[in-house]
């Protein structure tokens, strides 16, 4: 659970002093949900700061409302794309919120904040003496290293050696240390093993494991869920119906937004998808895949499985083929020939590899339920192609230039040809099967208790108790800021 009790006044005072020295003001969840609540003086400071700059004021850009510019932007509506029928081949409205315009270019910087902030403002983490450790399959450790830098503490980023080169090059400039573990996207246990090694090393550190930290769940429930609700209120007409959210699970933080929306729309669905090549939820399976950034071979501790309605597998070949279709000149030209507007095609680089998998998940969901023109399905682009240009070069080296014929094949096979295979609607017992998989990772390997895994399934207050703590955390953040005296002096 999330511990919001004050642990050590001395540690807390050192954190306050560090913030005072480095001019660090911490945003509240309320401000992340509604940037109108951000003080005007902070907004003025942002007018001269780049989106990715290592400047503490960029903590106030951890939200879905940033103006889509690289430097000096303010705030607007939630950033999103709505895919045209010419691309999806279906009548249903597929709407994707866009993570590109967060600092670091991915929304994981928000999940990392949700994990770090509770420990920082309660004296559980000392930024003057401890290192923050960020185990990840990609963007989360980047977000953690970035947040650590802004909040004035040292960081260690852990990620598989097979991730894109852009991530490692960026981390060299921001993280205090980067550790490469064996494997690629699906090798999560190797990351956990490295965390145990670090715990036993005697170093002064604090590990922020997104797969078990409920700050990840709470941030997405409050901030991503709130952004999705705001967007629905903006785009839905009187005859429209919100039908559900479909995302690849990864750390299972983002899917918490589905819990938020299901409270507003009780009959909506929550869809958890994964790489077909590693069908852990679908078939208790395992394997390696190429959808970067989603971890597999286990069920995250923070996944509220009892509230998940459907699981599905997405062929990683589809995502890989579509990033070429969306980003290579021949692919873009072919899409325009098929009736997709050139202006929209120019925005398709807002989808990274997992974003294309999420788009396909939403299409499969809509096809399965035969949704129509008044039905809305939500999904998420965690990051953009900014972190995957090396992958495009590698694909060209491996397969040759992407041609018009390749474009036609990708479009008709993976977009218009998307089917309803590898989908399972979850019964009560299906959900329990998936939940039970947590035991082997979290109780046997990672030290969680039998009582807590039972509470996750049988005690409804377990999850509602997490969701209801954002206001309590905000009060602690307000108190922290008051102690630094920085807000009063703006």
N, C-alpha and C positions, 0 to 999 in steps of 0.2 A: 504494500500500500504506500501512500504518500505520507511521509512523516513531516509534519509542519510544527513540531514542538521545537522550542529553542534548546539547542544541545549544549552550547558552550559560549558564554558571553564574551570570553576573551577572544575566541576565534571570530565571533561575529564583529567585535570591535575592530579587529585587524582587517576584516573584509571591508568594513565601513571606511576605515582610514585609507585603504588602498583605493577605494572608489573616489574618496575625496581628493587624493593626490592626483588621480588620473582623469578627473572630471567625468566620472561615470554615473549617469542617471539610468536607472533600470525601468523599462516600461512595464506596465501592468497588462494583464490579459484583456482587460476592458479596452485599453488603448489599442491593443493589437486587433481586436474585433472592430473597433470604431475609432479610426484615426482622428475624427473630429474632437476627441477628448485629449489629444496631444497638445501640450502648451504651444502657443504661437511662437514663442522664442525658440523652441526646439525646431519647429518647422522652418523658421528663418535660417537656422544653422544648416539645415539640410540643403538649402538652395545652392550651396557651394561645395557639396560633398558628392563624390562618385558613389554609385550603387554598391561597388565592391570594395570601397576604401576601408582601410583598417582604422576606422574612426569610431569611438564609442557612441557617437550620435546615431550611427547606423543601426543600433539596437532598435531604434524607433521605425526602422524599415522592415522589421520582421512582421510582415502582414501581407494579405492578399490584395491590398488596395494601392500599391505603389504605382505611380505614373510610369508607363513603360518606356523609360529612357535610361541611358547609362549614367547620366550625371545630372545632379541638381533637381531631380524630380520631386513633385509633391505627391498628393494623394488624389485618387478618383474612385471609380467603382471597382468592383472585383474584376480582375483580369480573367478573361475567358475566351474560348472559341466555341462556336456552334457549327458542327460539320454539315455541309450541304448534302442533300440526297444524291447528287451526282458523284460524291465521293463514297458515301456509305452504302448506297444501293437500297436504302430503306426509308420509309416515311417518318419513323419515329425521330424525335429531336434528341440528338446526342450532343451534350454540352459538357465542355471540359474546362475546369479552372486551371490557370497557367502559373507554374512555379518559377518560370524564367526570371521574373522581376523581383524575386527576393535577393538580398545580398548572397553571394556565392552562386546565384543562378539556380537554386533549388530550394524547395520549401523545407528541407531537412534542417536548415538552420533554425527553424522554429521549433521542431521537435527537440533539437539539442538544447535550446533555451529552456524548454519546458522541463528538461531533466536537470539542468544546472541551477536554475534560479531557486528552486525550493531549498537546495542544500546551502546555497550561498547566503540566503537571507535568514537562515535558521542556525548559523554557526556550525553546520555539519561539514563544511568545506572551507579550508583556509587557502585563499589564493596567494598568500605570501610565502607558503612553505610546501604546499601540496601540488602535484601535477594532476591535471584532469585527463583521464584516459578514455578514448572514444573508440570502442570496437564497432566495426561497420563493414558493410559490403560496398561502400562507396561514398555517397553524398552525406551521410550522417556524420562521418568522421571529419569531413570537410566543414560541415556546419559547426561541429563541436570545436574544432581548431579555431574557426573564425570567432565564435562566441567567446572562447577562452581568451583569445587575443584582445578582443574588445573589452572584456571584463578583467583584464590585467592579470592573467594567470598562465602558467606553463601548460602545454598540452602534449599528449602522445596520441597519435593517430594510428589505428590498427586497421588494415584492410588487406584483402587477398592480393597476391602478386599479379594475378591475371587481369586486374581492372585496367581501365583505359589509361594511357600514358599521361593524358591531360591532368588526371587527378593527382598523380604523383608529382608532376611538375609544379602544380599549384601548391600542394602541401609543403614542398620544399621551402616555399617563401613564407608560409604562415604557421605551420605546426612546429613545435619545438623539436619533436622527433617523430619519424614515421617508421612503423614496423610492418613489413610485408610477411603475410602468412601464406602457407602453401595453398594452391588451388585458385578457384575463381568464385563466381557468384554463389554457388551452392555449398561452398566449404565454410559453413558457419561454425561448426564445432572446433575447427582449428583456431578460429578467432577466440572462442571461449577458452580454449586451452592456454592460449597466450595470456589471457587475462589472469588465469590462475597462476601462471608462472610469475607474472608481475606482482600479484598479491603476496607471493611467498618470497619475493626478492628483498624485502625489507625497505623498499623505497617509500617515501611519503607520497602517497597518491590516492586518488579517489576514482573509481571506475564507474562510468555512466553507460551502462549497457542498454541500448534502446529496446532490445527485445524483452527486457524485464522491467524497465523503468516506467512507472505509471505517469510520470510527467509527460512522456511521449503521448500516451493515450489521452491525458487531460488536455494537452495543448491542441491536439487535433479535434477532440470533441468540442472544445469551446471555440477555437479560432477558425479551424477549417470548417467545422459544422456550421458555425455562425455565418461564415462567408458564403457557404452553399445556400443557406436559408435566405440570406439577403439577395443572392442572385436569382433564386427561384421567384421571390417576390417581384423582382424587376422584370423577368422575361416571360412569366407565365400569364396567359390570358385567362378569361373567365371560364373557358371550356377545357383548359389544359389540366393534365394530371401528372403529378410527380410519381414515377413508378419505382425508382430505386437508384442505388449507387453501385457501380461495378469498378473494382480496383484490384490490381495485383497486391498481395498481402505484404510482402517484404517483412518489415518489423511488426506489421499489423497496427501501426499507429494511425495511419490515414483512415483506415476502415472504421475507426472510432467515430468519424464524422457521420457515418451511417447510423450509429446509435442515436446521435443528436437528431438526425432527420426523421428517424422512425418514431421518435417521441412526438414530432409535429405531424407526421403522416403515418399513422399506425399500420396501414396496409402496404407500405412501401417495402421493397426488398433490399437486402444487403448481399452483394455478390463478391466472393473472394476467389480471385483467379491466381493461377500459378503457371510456371512453365510446364508444358506437357512432358518435357524431358526429365522433370523432377516432380512427379505427381504425389506429393506427400499428403495433401488434404484429400485429393480425389481417390487415391488408391494405396495409401500408406507406402508410397514409392519413394525412390531416390534416384539420383543421377546428376549429371552436369548439364549446364545450359548456357545460353548467351544473352539472356535478358538482364543486362547489368543493373545491379542495385537492389535486386530482390533476393533475400536470403532464404534458404530452403533446408530440407531434411529435418525440420522440426516445426513445432507449432509455437509461436511466440507466447510467452507468459502473459503478455498484455492483450492478446486476442480474445475478445468476448465471443467465443464460439457459439454459445447458446443463442446468440442474437443473429447469427449468420444463416441466410436462407438458401444459398446456392454456392457450389464450388464448380470451377471449370478449369480446363487446361488450355493454354495458348501455345501453339507450336512456335518455338523460338525462331524457326526459319521464316515465319510470317513477319515477325517484328524486324528481323534483319533485312528481309527483302523490302519491306515498306520504308525503312529509313533511306534506302537507296532510291526508291520510287519518289519519295518526298523531297530529296535533296540533290539528286543528280540532274543535270540539265535535260537529259532525254526523258527522265521520269516526269519532271515538271511540265515539259512541253506536252507530253502525252496526256497528262491530267487536264490541261487546258483544252486539248482537242476533244476530251470527253465531256466538256461542258463545265468543268470546275473553273471558277473565275481566277484570273491571274493574280488578283489581289489576295485571294484566299490561299492559293498555292504558295505565295511568297511568305505566308505565316506558318507553313507546316514545319519549319525548322524549330518551332516552339515545342515540338514533341521530341523527347529523347527516345531511347530504345524502350524503356518501360512505359513511356507515354503511348507509344504505338500499341503495346500490349494492352494497355488500359482501354484505348479506343476500340480495339477488337473485342475486348470483354464486353463493353457496352453494346456493341453491335450484336454479338451472339445472344446476349440477354434479351435484347429487343426482338430478335428473330424468334427466340424460344417462346416468348409470350405473345408473339404476333402483335406487337405494339403498333399503334398508328400515329397519325400526324399530330394528335393532341396529347401524346404521351412523351414525357421528358425523362431522360436517363442522364445522370451525372457521373462524371469521372474526372481524373486528375492527370495533369502533366507534371510529374515531380520535377523534371529538369528539361533542358533543351538539348539541341545537337552541339551546343558549345563545348561539351565535354567528350564528344565522340567523333571529331573530325579525323582523328587517327584511325578510327574503325572504318570510316569510308575509304581511306587510302589503303588500308589492309585488304578490304573487300575487292577493291579494284586490282590490287596486286594478285590476289588469289583467283579471281574470276574474270578478270578483264574488264574493259570498259562497259558501263551500263548502257545498253542500247534501247532503241524504241521497241524492239522485240521483247527484251527483258521487261520493259515497262508494261507492255501489254499483258505479259504473263503474270506479273506481280499484281496488277490492278484487278484482273479478272479472277485470279485464283484466290488472292488473300483479302480483297475487299468485296467485290460483288459475289465471290464464291464462298465467303465465310458461312459456315454451317452451324448446326447445333449439336455437333459431336463433342464428346468429352465434357459433358455437363451433367451435374447431379443436383437435383432438388433435395434438400436435406430434411429428412424426418427427425423426430426427436432423438431416435437411436443413432441416426447418422451423425448428428451434431455431437452426441456423447462419445461416439467412436473417435472423432477428431479431437475432442477435448482430452480424452484419455491418453492420446499420444504425448501430451505435455508431461506426463509422469516420467517418461524415460529420460527426457532432457533435463527437466527442471527439478524433480525430486531426487532422482538417482544420481544425476551428474552435477547439478548446480546448487544443491543444498536447500531447495524450497521444502516446505513442510507438507506432509500428507493432509493436515487439517486445512491448509490454505487452498490446495488444489480442490478439495471437496467444497470449500466455501465458494470458490469461483463458480461451481456448477449449481449448488443447492441453495445458496443464500443470495437472493436478489439484491439485498442491500450492499453486497460486496461491490458491485459495479456502480450502483447509484451513489454510494458513498464517495467514490472517486470523483464522479462528475460534479458533485456539489461543493467541491473544495476550492474552486477558482477564486471565489470572493475572499476566502480566508487567506489564500496566497497573495492576492492583491493587497490585502491589509498589511501583510508582512513586508511586501515590496514598498508600499507607501511609508511604512515606519522606517525602513532601511534608508530610503531617500531623504526622509526628514532628518535622520541622524547625520547624513553627509552634509546637509545644509545647502546642497547645490541647487535644488529647485528654487529655494527662496531667493537665491542670488542671481537667477536668470535675468 
